[in-house]
Amino acid sequence: MALGLDGFKETATVQTLFMSDTQSNNRRIAKNTLLLYFRMLFTMAVSLYTSRVVLETLGVDDYGIYNVVGGVVAMFSVLSGSLSSAISRFITFELGRGDQNKLKVIFSTSVSIQIVLALGIWVIAEIAGVWFLNSQMNIPQERIVAANWVLQCSIITFMINLISVPYNATIIAHEKMSAFAYISILEVSLKLIVAYLLYVSSYDKLVVYAILLMLVALLIRLVYGVYCKRHFEEARYRIMWRKDIFKEMLGFAGWNFFGNACYLVNTQGVNMLINIYFGVAMNAARGIAVQVDGAILGFVGNFMTAVQPQITKAYASGDLSYMFKLVNKGTKFSFYIMCFLMIPVLLETDTILNIWLKNVPSDSAIFLRLVLFASMANALGNVLYYAIISTGDIKKYQLVVTSVGFLVFPLTWVAFVLGAHAATTYIIFGIVYLFLNVIRLRFLKSMLGFPVMRYVKEVILPVLIVGSASVIMPLILVYFISPSILRFILVTIISIMSTSCCVYLFGLTKGERSMVVNKVNTVVFKIVRKWI
């Protein structure tokens, strides 16, 4: 049946609006990503410097104690992480639907839930955490008192961060990433001051460090609260307990609990195994590797923080086609971002650690290389995970994924019993999580009709080609030139150039290449006009 003139006009109008909305969303993602990268560059530079000062000031053993004792508190984050994901998902979903009244109810109910949860975790941590620290952990006897101080400050810091979750989730849902950028700069600046105060302090430095970080967490919590109350109408907390909302969140969080528990056991649980079998010095080596890994993942996380709300909102509005595009592009570009950063670090690990730290803990290099491998496998599945949880239907998914993912811990335990190196756990982690990505794809296909073969063509093949081709040129340099700062600089430059060329030639579609060329031409034209 042919369309009349009005029909054609209406269709054209809808298409124009759709293209306009899509372009607006893409611009928003790009703007938010750039803001978050600015934040990340600053915070990473300061964080790496402060961690060097802290390691030098505390010493390897005390640094290892802080790393592993903080992990005891993190063991309880499995309870909070489940509800945190639920809060973020529900706030973003209601924004996508545009229901302001329900949004207010969800926010206030979320804060009430987090307050009750914080008090409950405080009781559990004071009983189970104190017992585990003093009777099970491998801590030098003369540092037990300091370790208990660290535990108490870590518990309070954890409770503060827990209550902040609804506020942070609201900022992300509204995509106000400039707030994250500015507040994060404030936070990392305060931590730089902490490093200086630690350096000049004449008291027990491990205790001072734990107390100061607790005070920083409290101040940042207050800043987030003030910002949200001033900028978002729904972020005004009222004592509220809506049973229906709580039940809805609890249903989502209850199943999400299994996934969080699995990941926590595979990270902090393994950290405890490392402490039991190898001691605090090996915890320090792992802590250094995790610090660098966290800085790299922060870059990818910035991109994902900008993309995640769009994925949830696309699902909430029923636009699955746009949602699938975001999943493919999000996964692909996450990998490219990691390539830019990981290749120089993998090839120049020893040089980087020697430049960064005065006293490099033994085995830090092998830990760092394998941690990055494991993180790459995990990061590739993050976008798939965000797409699945946006549906809210995660019962079957969590049962299957958790059952497979939990294999990391027992396999690591067996490996340690058989005498394997501590870093072997990250080989196991990487292999298991690569397999989990296959499972996630199958769930997306069955739940939403996700086009898996298109994903293979648009994501997997370009990622494999770019990753393999990008490393060739810098690897040749490493093979023919002796280790030095000059080689490190050359390898970094060549890695960036090689990755850029490979991404452009093999990793982008024709349309994406045209967009890149147009953007570069626009920037160059503006610069030329400014100077002529």
C-alpha positions in Angstrom: 0.0 0.0 0.0 1.5 3.3 -1.1 2.1 6.1 1.3 0.5 9.5 0.7 2.4 12.8 0.8 1.6 13.2 4.5 2.8 9.6 5.1 6.1 10.4 3.4 6.5 13.6 5.4 5.8 11.8 8.7 8.3 9.0 7.9 10.9 11.5 6.9 10.3 13.5 10.1 10.7 10.4 12.2 13.9 9.4 10.5 15.3 12.9 10.9 14.4 12.9 14.6 16.0 9.5 15.0 19.2 10.6 13.3 19.2 13.8 15.3 18.8 11.9 18.6 21.5 9.3 17.6 23.9 12.1 16.7 23.2 13.9 19.9 23.8 10.7 21.9 27.0 10.1 20.1 28.2 13.7 20.8 27.2 13.3 24.4 29.2 10.0 24.7 32.2 11.7 23.0 32.0 14.8 25.3 31.6 12.7 28.4 34.4 10.4 27.4 36.8 13.3 26.8 35.9 14.9 30.2 36.5 11.6 31.9 39.9 11.1 30.1 41.0 14.6 31.3 40.1 13.5 34.8 41.9 10.2 34.3 45.1 11.7 33.0 45.4 13.9 36.0 44.4 11.4 38.5 46.6 8.7 37.1 49.7 10.9 37.1 49.1 11.9 40.7 48.1 8.4 41.8 51.2 6.8 40.4 53.4 9.4 42.1 51.6 9.1 45.4 51.7 5.3 45.4 55.5 5.5 44.8 55.8 7.9 47.8 53.5 5.7 49.9 55.5 2.5 49.1 58.8 4.2 49.8 57.5 5.6 53.1 55.6 2.6 54.4 58.1 -0.1 53.1 57.2 -3.3 51.3 55.8 -5.2 54.3 53.5 -2.4 55.6 52.4 -1.7 52.0 51.5 -5.4 51.7 49.7 -5.3 55.0 47.5 -2.4 53.9 46.8 -4.1 50.6 45.7 -7.4 52.2 43.9 -6.0 55.2 41.9 -3.6 53.0 41.0 -6.8 51.1 39.4 -8.2 54.2 36.9 -5.3 54.2 36.5 -5.6 50.4 35.2 -9.1 51.1 32.1 -7.6 52.5 31.5 -5.5 49.3 29.8 -8.5 47.8 26.8 -7.5 49.8 26.8 -3.9 48.8 28.0 -4.3 45.2 24.8 -6.2 44.3 22.5 -3.5 45.5 24.8 -0.8 44.0 24.4 -2.3 40.5 20.6 -2.5 41.1 20.5 1.2 42.2 22.4 2.4 39.2 20.3 0.3 36.8 17.0 1.4 38.2 17.8 5.1 38.4 19.1 5.0 34.8 16.1 3.0 33.6 13.6 5.5 35.1 15.4 8.4 33.5 15.1 6.6 30.2 11.4 6.3 30.8 11.0 9.8 32.1 9.1 9.0 35.2 10.2 11.7 37.6 8.0 10.7 40.5 9.1 7.1 40.6 12.7 8.4 40.3 12.4 10.3 43.5 11.0 7.3 45.3 13.8 5.0 44.0 16.5 7.5 45.1 15.2 7.9 48.6 14.5 4.2 49.0 18.0 3.5 47.7 19.6 5.7 50.3 17.6 4.0 53.1 18.7 0.6 51.9 22.3 1.6 51.8 22.2 3.1 55.3 20.7 -0.1 56.7 23.2 -2.2 54.7 26.1 -0.1 56.0 25.1 -0.7 59.6 24.6 -4.5 59.0 28.1 -4.8 57.3 29.7 -2.8 60.2 28.4 -5.5 62.7 29.5 -8.4 60.5 32.9 -6.8 59.8 33.6 -6.1 63.5 32.9 -9.8 64.3 34.2 -11.8 61.3 36.8 -9.3 60.0 38.5 -8.9 63.4 38.5 -12.6 64.0 40.0 -13.4 60.5 42.7 -10.7 60.8 43.9 -11.8 64.2 43.7 -15.5 63.9 44.0 -16.5 60.2 46.1 -14.0 58.3 49.9 -14.1 57.9 50.8 -10.7 59.6 54.1 -10.1 61.5 53.2 -10.1 65.2 54.7 -6.6 65.8 52.4 -5.1 63.2 49.1 -6.6 64.5 48.0 -3.5 66.3 48.7 -1.3 63.2 46.8 -3.8 61.1 43.8 -3.6 63.3 43.8 0.2 62.9 43.9 -0.3 59.2 40.9 -2.7 59.5 38.8 -0.2 61.5 39.5 2.7 59.2 38.8 0.6 56.2 35.5 -0.5 57.6 34.4 3.1 58.2 35.7 4.2 54.7 33.7 1.3 53.2 30.5 2.4 55.0 31.0 6.0 53.8 31.5 4.9 50.2 28.5 2.6 50.5 26.1 5.5 51.4 27.5 7.5 48.5 26.4 5.0 45.9 22.9 6.4 45.1 24.5 9.9 44.6 27.2 8.6 42.3 24.7 6.5 40.3 22.5 9.6 39.9 25.4 11.6 38.4 26.2 8.8 36.0 22.5 8.4 35.0 22.3 12.1 34.2 25.6 11.8 32.3 27.0 14.8 34.2 30.6 13.6 33.8 32.1 17.0 34.4 31.1 16.6 38.1 33.1 13.3 38.2 36.1 15.0 36.6 36.2 17.9 39.0 35.4 15.9 42.2 38.0 13.2 41.2 40.6 15.9 40.8 39.8 17.1 44.2 40.0 13.6 45.6 43.4 12.8 44.1 44.7 16.2 45.1 43.8 15.4 48.7 45.5 12.0 48.4 48.6 13.8 47.3 48.4 15.9 50.5 48.0 12.6 52.4 51.2 11.3 50.8 53.1 14.4 52.0 51.7 14.3 55.5 52.6 10.6 55.6 56.1 11.5 54.6 56.6 14.1 57.4 54.6 12.2 60.1 56.5 11.0 63.1 53.8 8.6 64.2 53.1 5.0 63.0 52.9 5.7 59.3 50.6 2.8 58.5 48.1 4.0 61.0 48.4 7.6 59.9 47.8 6.5 56.3 44.7 4.6 57.1 43.2 7.5 59.1 43.9 10.1 56.5 42.4 8.1 53.7 39.3 7.6 55.8 39.0 11.4 56.3 39.4 12.0 52.5 36.5 9.5 51.8 34.3 11.4 54.3 35.0 14.8 52.7 34.4 13.5 49.1 31.1 11.9 50.3 30.0 15.3 51.5 30.9 17.0 48.2 29.0 14.4 46.2 25.9 14.9 48.4 26.0 18.7 48.1 26.4 18.6 44.3 23.5 16.2 43.8 21.1 18.1 46.1 21.8 21.3 44.2 21.5 19.9 40.6 19.0 17.0 40.7 15.5 17.3 41.9 15.2 13.7 42.9 18.4 13.7 45.0 16.8 15.1 48.1 16.7 12.3 50.6 13.5 11.7 52.6 13.1 8.9 55.0 11.2 6.4 52.9 10.8 2.6 52.6 8.7 1.6 49.7 8.2 -2.2 50.0 7.4 -2.7 46.3 10.5 -0.8 45.2 12.6 -2.6 47.7 11.3 -6.0 46.6 11.9 -5.1 42.9 15.5 -4.0 43.7 16.2 -6.9 45.9 15.0 -9.4 43.2 17.6 -7.9 40.8 20.3 -7.5 43.5 19.7 -11.0 44.9 20.8 -12.6 41.7 23.5 -10.1 41.0 24.9 -11.0 44.4 26.2 -14.3 42.9 28.2 -12.5 40.2 29.7 -10.1 42.6 30.5 -12.8 45.1 32.3 -14.8 42.3 34.4 -11.8 41.2 35.3 -10.9 44.8 36.4 -14.4 45.6 38.5 -14.4 42.4 40.3 -11.2 43.4 40.3 -10.6 47.1 39.9 -14.3 47.9 42.9 -15.1 45.8 44.7 -12.2 47.5 44.1 -14.0 50.8 45.5 -17.2 49.3 48.6 -15.4 48.2 49.0 -14.0 51.7 48.6 -17.5 53.3 51.0 -19.3 50.9 53.5 -16.5 50.1 53.3 -13.8 52.7 52.9 -10.0 52.7 55.8 -9.3 50.4 54.0 -11.1 47.5 50.9 -9.1 48.4 52.9 -6.0 47.9 54.1 -7.2 44.5 50.5 -7.9 43.5 49.4 -4.6 44.9 51.8 -2.7 42.7 50.6 -4.7 39.6 47.0 -4.0 40.5 47.7 -0.3 40.9 49.1 0.0 37.3 46.3 -2.2 36.0 43.7 0.0 37.7 45.2 3.1 36.0 44.9 1.4 32.6 41.4 0.1 33.2 40.5 3.5 34.4 40.8 4.8 30.8 38.6 2.0 29.5 36.2 2.5 32.5 35.9 6.2 31.5 34.6 5.2 28.1 32.3 2.6 29.6 30.9 5.1 32.1 29.9 7.3 29.2 28.4 4.4 27.2 26.6 2.4 29.9 23.7 4.9 30.6 23.0 5.0 26.8 22.8 1.2 26.7 20.3 1.1 29.5 18.2 4.1 28.2 18.2 2.5 24.7 16.7 -0.7 26.2 14.2 1.3 28.3 13.0 3.1 25.2 12.8 -0.1 23.1 15.5 0.9 20.7 17.3 -2.5 20.4 19.0 -1.7 17.1 20.8 1.3 18.7 21.6 -0.7 21.8 23.3 -3.5 19.6 25.3 -0.8 17.8 26.5 0.6 21.2 27.4 -2.9 22.4 29.6 -3.6 19.3 31.2 -0.2 19.2 31.7 -0.1 22.9 33.5 -3.5 23.0 35.6 -2.7 20.0 36.8 0.7 21.1 37.4 -0.5 24.7 39.9 -3.0 23.2 41.6 -0.3 21.1 41.9 2.0 24.1 43.6 -0.8 26.1 46.0 -1.5 23.2 47.3 2.0 23.2 48.2 1.7 26.9 49.0 -2.0 27.3 51.5 -2.6 24.5 54.1 -0.2 25.9 53.5 -1.5 29.5 53.8 -5.1 28.5 57.0 -4.6 26.5 58.7 -2.2 28.9 57.4 -3.5 32.3 60.8 -3.6 34.0 61.9 -0.2 32.9 58.5 1.4 33.9 58.7 -0.2 37.3 62.3 1.0 37.9 61.5 4.5 36.8 58.3 4.7 38.9 59.5 3.0 42.1 62.8 3.3 44.0 62.3 -0.2 45.6 60.5 -2.5 43.2 58.9 -5.5 45.1 60.2 -8.8 43.8 58.0 -10.5 41.1 56.1 -7.2 40.4 56.9 -7.5 36.7 55.5 -10.9 36.1 52.5 -10.0 38.2 51.9 -6.9 36.1 52.1 -8.7 32.7 49.7 -11.4 33.7 47.3 -9.0 35.5 47.0 -7.1 32.2 46.3 -10.3 30.3 43.5 -11.2 32.7 42.1 -7.7 32.6 41.9 -7.7 28.9 39.8 -10.8 29.0 37.5 -9.3 31.6 37.2 -5.9 30.0 36.1 -7.4 26.7 33.0 -8.8 28.5 32.0 -5.6 30.4 29.9 -4.2 27.6 28.1 -7.5 27.1 27.4 -7.5 30.9 26.0 -4.0 30.9 23.6 -5.0 28.0 22.4 -8.0 29.9 21.8 -6.3 33.3 19.9 -3.5 31.5 17.1 -6.0 31.0 16.7 -6.7 34.7 16.2 -10.4 33.9 19.5 -11.9 35.2 18.5 -15.0 37.3 19.5 -17.7 34.8 22.5 -15.6 33.6 24.0 -15.2 37.1 23.5 -18.9 37.9 25.4 -20.1 34.8 28.1 -17.4 34.8 28.8 -17.6 38.5 29.1 -21.4 38.4 31.8 -21.2 35.6 33.5 -18.0 36.9 33.9 -19.4 40.4 36.4 -22.0 39.0 39.2 -19.4 39.3 39.5 -19.7 43.1 39.6 -23.6 43.5 41.9 -23.9 40.4 44.2 -21.3 41.9 44.2 -23.1 45.3 45.1 -26.4 43.6 47.9 -24.6 41.6 49.4 -23.1 44.8 49.2 -26.5 46.6 51.1 -28.0 43.6 53.8 -25.3 44.0 52.9 -22.9 41.2 54.0 -19.3 41.2 51.6 -16.8 42.8 51.0 -15.0 39.5 49.7 -18.2 37.9 46.3 -17.2 39.2 46.0 -14.6 36.5 46.6 -17.1 33.7 43.7 -19.1 35.1 41.6 -15.9 35.5 42.2 -14.9 31.9 41.3 -18.2 30.4 38.1 -18.6 32.5 36.9 -15.1 31.7 37.5 -15.5 28.0 35.2 -18.5 28.1 32.6 -16.4 30.1 32.4 -13.9 27.2 31.2 -16.7 25.0 28.5 -17.5 27.5 27.5 -13.8 27.7 27.1 -13.7 23.9 24.8 -16.8 24.0 22.6 -15.2 26.6 22.3 -11.9 24.7 21.2 -13.8 21.6 18.6 -15.8 23.5 17.3 -12.8 25.5 17.3 -10.1 22.9 18.0 -11.7 19.6 21.5 -10.2 19.6 23.2 -10.8 16.2 26.3 -12.9 17.2 27.7 -13.3 13.7 27.6 -9.6 13.2 29.5 -9.2 16.5 32.1 -11.6 15.3 32.5 -9.7 12.0 32.4 -6.2 13.5 34.2 -6.8 16.8 36.2 -10.1 17.1 37.9 -10.1 13.7 39.0 -6.4 13.8 40.1 -6.8 17.5 42.3 -9.8 16.7 43.9 -8.2 13.6 44.6 -4.8 15.3 46.0 -6.5 18.5 48.3 -8.8 16.5 49.5 -6.2 13.9 50.0 -3.3 16.5 52.7 -5.2 18.5 55.0 -6.1 15.5 56.9 -2.8 15.2 57.5 -2.1 18.9 58.5 -5.8 19.4 61.2 -5.4 16.8 62.6 -2.4 18.7 62.6 -4.4 21.9 64.4 -7.3 20.3 67.2 -5.2 18.7 67.8 -2.4 21.3 69.1 -2.9 24.9 66.8 -1.8 27.8 67.1 1.9 28.6 65.0 5.0 29.1 65.6 5.9 25.4 64.3 2.5 24.3 61.2 3.0 26.5 60.5 6.3 24.9 61.0 4.9 21.4 58.8 1.9 22.1 56.1 4.1 23.5 56.1 6.4 20.5 56.2 3.6 18.0 53.5 1.6 19.9 51.1 4.6 19.7 51.8 5.2 16.0 51.6 1.5 15.1 48.3 1.1 17.1 46.8 4.2 15.5 47.6 3.1 12.0 46.3 -0.5 12.6 43.1 0.8 14.2 42.5 3.2 11.2 43.4 0.6 8.5 42.0 -2.6 10.0 39.8 -1.6 13.0 37.3 0.9 11.6 34.5 0.7 9.2 34.4 2.9 6.1 32.0 5.2 7.8 34.1 5.4 10.9 37.2 6.2 8.9 35.4 9.0 7.1 34.2 10.4 10.4 37.8 10.4 11.8 39.2 12.1 8.6 36.4 14.8 8.8 37.1 15.4 12.5 40.9 15.7 12.0 40.3 18.1 9.0 38.0 20.2 11.1 40.5 20.5 14.0 43.4 21.2 11.6 41.3 23.9 9.8 40.4 25.6 13.1 44.1 25.6 14.1 45.2 27.0 10.8 42.5 29.7 10.8 43.6 30.7 14.4 47.2 31.2 13.4 46.8 32.8 10.0 
